[in-house]
Amino acid sequence: MHIGAGNFHRAHQAVYFDDLARSGISDRWGVTGVSLRSREAKDLLSAQDGLYTVVARGHDRQNARVVGSIGAVHYAPKDGAAVLAALTDPQTRIVSLTITGNGYFLNPVTDEFDADHPDVRADVLASPSASGNYATAWGYLADALDRRRRAGFAPFTVLCCDNIPGDTEPARTALVSFAALKDPRLARWIDTHVAFPSTMVDRITPQTSESECRFVEQTFGVADKWPVVTEPYRQWVIEDAFSNGRPPLDEVGAEFVADVSDHKLIKTRLLNGTHIALACLATLAGYQRTDQAMQDRVLYDYVEALLRNEIQPLLPPVPGMNTAEYRGTLLDRLSNPRMSDQLSRLARRGTSKITSFVLPSLQEAIAQGRPHTLLMLAVAGWARYMHGHDLKGRKLRLEDSQAIPVVKLAAMASHNPDPLLAHEMFAEVRHVPGFARRLAEMIADIDARGVIPTLREALRSDTRELVSR
């Protein structure tokens, strides 16, 4: 079962399972999808018997395929009983998740579970029943695992496929903490018997709009109400630790490893860190999509230098992985004119992305005495973006659960970042000598001179610093 049956899951995990079926390697594995928030997934896929089109668009070629690995989709608020029944069924061996970082209810700094969140409180107070209408994934998983435990069934594996730091810990922390609020014995059983493999997933997948639906019909002759248009590249690295058997996904391109942490570190620092840096700076520069931004030579050079000079040198070597080659692949993917992503989508939940994917690199670079001008510019671009308007005064839509306190701090700060630096996310760097002054100068430069001139000067400074080393 997969909780969070949106575009990324349909472009990624569901395609791997479809490959298993197509190859004839295994017909024992399929997917039941669950949507916690939107009924659209069930309505659109059910109307098409679970079938949908995946179009992979590269620089010079594109291809389409129909994916049929999703057998059923449930809308949890209306189909709670069916969700619980499927989760309790002994045939369900894995429950995977793409619910985004907010769905884990973890404090981004302390990693503690937010037991006071209204959805969590409601689920904790809910009595187990046949209807099983829970607001969170953890309500369903804890109830189903309790039923399996009582029935003597083996537990399923919980497979987190979200880009959040912490390897196996976020899913384990969330589920065990939630279960402890209801029944400490259940929490101990889950902690002992349920496997939480770490994963690293990668495939750029924008939202589907009406234009994508028209494109698929006009180009491939498929009248699909909810196609997925994505890039050719995909990657799935999975820790080989399961509670109750696993599919042979390594036969269709996935990779099982003993430790995913370094793979995940490289991907999140290079790709996700670059995403949020580019999203904020390019939006302030007047761009709306990634390929448009990467056509600007200054922005392209900034991204390339950020990856090569400031982030990659901080990363560990990984056997079998060519990090320099991966870096080049990222530049190619971000520049793909046929697979452009919305900068506004990449800027969503920017506070947690800066905290998780950029600040750790910046902290390490400062500690090691390495160049970090471009990393600081990523933070300055985000801080300026959080003012809520672009350089021409046009309002920006801030889709960020932490936006309200940060926007207030950013507005108070203006070009004096001291109020913003008081936020807990800056605990490791706020006392670094000269940090506040330098950040203030960067924000002021972006406002006074614009993004492109500021980046151009930073690139010259970065080159001089590297030469001097």
C-alpha positions in Angstrom: 0.0 0.0 0.0 1.1 3.5 -0.7 -0.1 6.5 1.3 0.1 9.7 -0.7 -0.9 8.6 -4.2 0.1 11.8 -6.0 2.2 12.6 -9.0 5.6 11.6 -7.6 4.5 8.2 -6.5 2.9 7.6 -9.8 6.0 8.6 -11.7 8.4 6.7 -9.4 7.4 3.8 -7.1 4.4 2.7 -9.1 6.5 2.6 -12.3 9.0 0.3 -10.7 6.2 -2.1 -9.7 4.8 -1.8 -13.2 8.3 -2.8 -14.5 8.1 -5.9 -12.3 4.8 -6.9 -13.8 5.9 -6.1 -17.4 9.1 -8.1 -17.1 7.4 -11.2 -15.8 9.9 -11.3 -12.9 7.2 -11.2 -10.3 3.4 -11.0 -10.5 3.0 -11.1 -6.7 3.4 -7.4 -6.1 0.9 -4.5 -6.9 -0.1 -1.3 -5.3 -3.1 -0.1 -3.4 -3.1 3.7 -3.2 -4.4 5.9 -0.3 -5.1 9.6 -0.4 -5.4 11.3 3.0 -6.3 14.8 1.7 -7.6 14.9 -1.8 -10.4 12.9 -3.3 -9.1 13.6 -6.8 -6.7 10.7 -6.9 -9.5 8.2 -6.3 -12.0 9.8 -8.6 -9.6 10.2 -11.6 -7.8 6.9 -11.3 -11.0 4.9 -10.6 -12.6 6.3 -13.7 -9.7 5.0 -15.7 -9.6 1.5 -14.0 -6.3 2.6 -12.2 -4.5 3.2 -15.5 -2.7 6.4 -16.3 0.0 7.6 -18.7 3.6 8.5 -17.8 5.4 10.6 -20.3 9.2 10.9 -19.9 10.5 14.0 -21.7 14.2 14.5 -22.4 16.1 17.2 -24.2 15.8 15.5 -27.6 13.2 12.7 -27.2 10.1 11.7 -25.3 8.1 8.5 -24.8 4.9 7.5 -23.2 3.7 4.4 -21.4 0.5 3.3 -19.7 1.1 2.2 -16.0 -1.2 -0.4 -14.5 0.4 -1.3 -11.2 -2.2 0.5 -9.1 -5.1 -1.9 -8.5 -7.2 0.4 -6.3 -7.2 3.8 -4.7 -9.0 4.8 -1.5 -9.9 8.3 -0.3 -9.2 7.8 3.5 -11.9 10.2 4.9 -14.6 8.3 3.1 -13.0 4.8 2.8 -11.5 4.5 6.2 -12.8 1.0 6.8 -11.4 -0.2 3.4 -8.0 1.4 4.2 -7.8 -0.4 7.6 -9.0 -3.7 6.1 -6.2 -3.5 3.4 -3.6 -2.5 6.0 -4.6 -5.4 8.2 -4.6 -8.0 5.4 -1.6 -10.4 5.8 -1.0 -9.9 2.0 0.0 -6.3 2.6 3.7 -6.6 3.3 4.9 -3.0 2.7 3.4 0.4 3.4 5.2 3.2 1.6 4.7 6.9 2.2 5.0 10.2 0.3 3.2 12.5 2.6 5.8 15.4 2.6 7.7 16.5 5.7 4.7 18.2 7.3 2.9 14.9 7.6 5.5 13.6 10.1 4.6 16.2 12.7 8.3 16.5 13.8 9.9 19.7 15.1 12.6 20.5 12.4 15.2 21.4 15.1 14.5 19.0 18.0 13.0 16.1 15.9 10.4 15.6 18.6 6.9 14.5 17.7 4.3 17.2 17.9 1.7 15.5 20.2 -0.2 18.7 20.5 -1.0 19.1 16.8 -4.9 19.1 16.4 -4.8 16.2 13.9 -2.6 14.1 16.2 -4.8 14.9 19.2 -7.9 13.9 17.3 -6.4 10.6 16.2 -5.1 9.8 19.7 -8.6 10.4 21.1 -10.3 8.4 18.4 -11.5 4.9 19.5 -10.6 2.0 17.2 -13.6 1.2 15.1 -14.6 -0.4 11.8 -15.0 3.0 10.2 -11.3 4.0 10.9 -11.5 7.6 10.0 -8.2 9.1 11.0 -6.7 12.4 10.0 -3.0 11.2 9.9 -1.2 8.3 8.4 0.0 7.4 11.9 -3.5 6.8 13.1 -4.1 4.3 10.4 -0.8 2.6 10.7 -0.9 2.3 14.5 -4.5 0.9 14.4 -3.7 -1.6 11.7 -0.5 -2.8 13.3 -2.4 -3.2 16.6 -4.9 -5.4 14.8 -2.2 -7.5 13.1 -0.4 -7.9 16.5 -3.5 -9.1 18.1 -4.3 -11.5 15.2 -0.8 -12.9 15.2 0.0 -11.5 11.7 3.5 -10.4 10.8 3.9 -6.6 10.7 4.3 -4.8 7.4 7.4 -2.7 6.6 7.1 1.1 6.7 9.0 2.5 3.8 9.4 6.3 3.9 9.9 7.8 0.4 10.0 11.4 1.4 13.0 13.7 1.1 13.5 14.4 4.8 16.7 14.1 6.7 17.2 11.4 9.3 17.3 8.1 7.3 14.9 5.7 9.0 14.2 7.9 12.1 11.4 10.3 11.0 8.9 7.5 10.2 10.0 5.4 13.2 9.8 8.4 15.5 6.4 9.5 14.3 4.8 6.1 14.4 6.3 4.9 17.7 5.6 8.2 19.4 2.0 8.2 18.1 1.5 4.6 19.3 2.9 5.4 22.7 0.2 8.1 23.2 -2.4 5.4 22.8 -0.8 2.2 24.1 2.9 2.0 25.3 2.9 -1.8 24.7 2.0 -1.3 21.1 4.7 1.3 20.8 7.3 -1.2 22.1 6.1 -3.9 19.8 6.3 -1.6 16.8 9.8 -0.4 17.7 11.0 -4.0 18.1 9.3 -5.8 15.2 8.5 -3.2 12.4 11.3 -2.4 9.9 11.7 1.2 8.7 14.2 1.0 5.8 15.8 4.2 4.7 15.4 5.2 1.1 16.6 7.7 -1.4 14.2 8.6 -4.2 14.8 10.9 -7.2 12.7 12.0 -10.2 11.7 15.5 -11.0 7.9 15.5 -11.3 5.9 18.7 -11.6 2.1 19.0 -11.1 -0.2 18.0 -13.9 -2.2 20.9 -15.5 -4.7 21.0 -18.2 -2.0 21.8 -20.7 -0.2 18.5 -19.9 -3.5 16.6 -20.4 -3.9 18.3 -23.8 -0.3 17.6 -24.7 -0.6 13.9 -24.0 -3.8 13.6 -26.0 -2.5 15.6 -29.0 1.0 13.9 -29.0 0.2 10.3 -28.1 -3.5 10.0 -28.7 -4.3 9.1 -25.1 -7.2 10.9 -23.5 -6.0 10.7 -19.9 -7.6 12.8 -17.2 -4.5 12.6 -14.9 -1.3 11.8 -16.8 2.2 12.3 -15.3 4.8 14.2 -17.3 8.3 13.7 -15.8 11.9 13.4 -16.8 13.7 10.3 -18.1 16.0 10.1 -15.0 14.9 8.1 -12.0 16.7 6.6 -9.0 15.7 4.5 -6.0 18.2 3.3 -3.4 16.7 1.3 -0.5 18.1 -0.1 2.7 17.8 -3.9 2.6 15.9 -4.3 5.9 12.3 -5.5 5.7 9.9 -7.0 8.2 8.1 -9.4 6.0 9.7 -10.0 2.6 10.4 -7.6 -0.2 9.8 -7.3 -4.0 12.8 -7.9 -6.3 13.0 -4.2 -7.3 16.7 -4.6 -7.9 15.8 -6.6 -11.0 14.2 -3.4 -12.5 16.7 -0.7 -11.6 16.3 0.0 -7.9 19.3 -0.6 -5.7 19.4 -2.4 -2.3 22.2 -1.4 0.0 23.2 -1.9 3.6 23.4 1.9 4.3 21.5 4.6 2.4 22.7 7.6 4.4 25.5 8.7 2.2 23.4 8.3 -1.0 20.7 10.3 0.6 23.1 13.0 1.9 24.5 13.5 -1.6 21.1 13.7 -3.2 19.5 16.1 -0.7 22.5 18.4 -0.4 23.1 18.6 -4.2 19.6 18.4 -5.7 17.2 19.6 -2.9 19.6 22.2 -1.7 20.1 23.6 -5.2 16.3 23.5 -5.8 15.5 25.8 -2.9 18.5 28.1 -3.7 17.5 28.4 -7.4 13.7 28.7 -6.6 14.1 31.8 -4.4 16.8 33.6 -6.3 15.4 32.9 -9.8 11.9 34.0 -8.7 13.3 37.2 -7.4 15.1 37.6 -10.7 11.7 37.5 -12.5 11.7 33.8 -13.7 8.9 31.3 -13.2 10.3 28.0 -14.4 13.6 26.1 -14.0 14.6 25.9 -17.6 14.0 29.7 -18.1 16.2 30.4 -15.1 18.9 28.0 -16.3 19.0 29.7 -19.7 20.3 32.8 -17.8 24.0 32.3 -17.9 24.6 34.0 -14.6 22.1 31.7 -12.8 23.5 28.7 -14.6 27.0 29.6 -13.5 25.8 30.2 -10.0 24.2 26.7 -9.7 27.2 25.1 -11.3 29.7 26.8 -9.0 27.5 26.2 -5.9 27.5 22.5 -6.7 31.1 22.1 -7.7 32.9 24.5 -5.4 30.9 24.7 -2.2 28.6 21.6 -1.8 30.4 18.6 -3.4 33.7 19.0 -1.6 31.8 18.5 1.7 30.4 15.2 0.7 31.8 11.7 1.4 32.8 9.3 -1.4 30.2 6.6 -2.0 31.3 3.2 -3.6 29.9 2.9 -7.1 28.6 6.5 -7.2 30.4 9.1 -9.3 29.5 12.3 -7.5 31.0 14.6 -10.2 29.0 12.8 -12.9 25.8 13.1 -10.8 26.5 16.8 -10.5 26.6 17.1 -14.3 23.4 15.1 -14.5 21.7 17.6 -12.2 22.7 20.6 -14.4 21.4 18.7 -17.5 18.1 17.9 -15.7 17.5 21.4 -14.4 18.2 22.8 -17.9 15.8 20.4 -19.7 13.5 22.7 -21.7 10.9 19.9 -22.2 10.7 19.1 -18.5 10.5 22.5 -16.8 9.4 22.7 -13.2 7.6 25.5 -11.5 9.9 27.6 -9.3 7.0 28.2 -7.0 6.6 24.5 -6.4 10.3 24.1 -5.6 10.0 27.1 -3.1 7.2 25.3 -1.1 8.1 24.6 2.5 11.2 26.7 1.9 11.9 27.2 5.6 12.3 23.4 6.3 14.3 23.0 3.0 16.8 25.7 3.9 17.1 24.2 7.4 17.6 20.6 6.2 19.4 21.0 2.9 21.4 24.3 2.8 22.3 25.3 6.4 24.1 22.0 7.2 26.4 22.6 4.1 26.9 26.2 5.2 27.7 25.2 8.8 30.2 22.5 7.6 31.9 24.9 5.1 32.3 27.6 7.8 33.7 25.0 10.3 36.2 23.7 7.7 37.2 27.1 6.5 36.0 26.4 3.0 34.4 28.9 0.6 30.7 29.5 1.4 29.7 32.8 -0.4 27.3 31.0 -2.7 25.7 29.0 0.1 25.2 32.3 2.0 23.6 33.8 -1.0 21.1 30.9 -1.1 20.2 31.8 2.5 20.0 35.5 1.6 17.8 34.8 -1.4 15.4 32.7 0.8 15.4 35.5 3.5 14.5 38.1 0.9 11.9 35.8 -0.6 10.3 35.4 2.8 9.5 39.2 2.8 6.5 38.0 0.7 7.0 40.2 -2.4 9.4 40.3 -5.2 11.8 43.1 -6.2 9.0 44.9 -8.1 6.6 44.7 -5.2 4.5 41.8 -6.6 3.1 39.5 -3.9 4.6 36.0 -3.6 2.6 33.0 -2.5 4.3 31.5 0.5 3.3 27.9 0.8 5.2 27.1 4.0 3.8 25.9 7.3 6.5 27.9 9.1 5.9 31.0 7.0 4.0 33.2 9.5 6.7 33.5 12.2 9.5 33.6 9.7 7.8 36.2 7.5 7.3 38.4 10.6 11.0 38.0 11.5 12.1 38.7 8.0 9.9 41.8 7.8 11.3 43.0 11.1 14.8 42.3 9.9 14.6 44.1 6.5 18.3 44.5 5.8 19.2 43.8 9.5 19.0 40.1 9.8 19.4 40.0 13.6 15.7 39.3 14.4 15.7 36.5 11.8 18.9 35.0 13.1 17.2 34.7 16.5 15.1 31.9 15.0 16.2 28.4 16.3 17.2 27.3 12.7 20.2 29.6 12.9 21.5 28.5 16.3 24.7 27.0 14.8 25.7 30.1 12.8 24.3 33.2 14.4 27.4 33.8 16.5 29.9 33.2 13.7 31.9 36.5 13.6 30.8 38.6 10.7 28.0 36.3 9.6 25.1 38.7 10.4 26.9 41.6 8.7 27.6 39.6 5.6 24.1 38.3 5.3 22.7 41.8 5.7 24.9 43.1 2.9 23.8 40.3 0.6 20.1 41.0 1.3 20.7 44.7 0.7 22.6 44.0 -2.5 19.7 41.9 -3.8 17.3 44.7 -3.1 19.4 47.5 -4.4 21.2 46.0 -7.4 19.0 43.0 -8.3 19.7 39.3 -8.2 21.8 38.9 -11.4 24.4 41.7 -10.6 24.7 40.3 -7.0 25.3 36.8 -8.3 27.8 38.0 -10.9 29.9 39.8 -8.3 29.6 36.8 -5.9 30.9 34.5 -8.6 33.9 36.7 -9.2 34.5 36.7 -5.4 34.1 32.9 -5.3 36.7 32.5 -8.1 39.2 34.8 -6.3 38.7 32.9 -3.1 39.3 29.5 -4.8 42.5 30.8 -6.6 43.8 32.2 -3.3 43.5 28.7 -1.7 
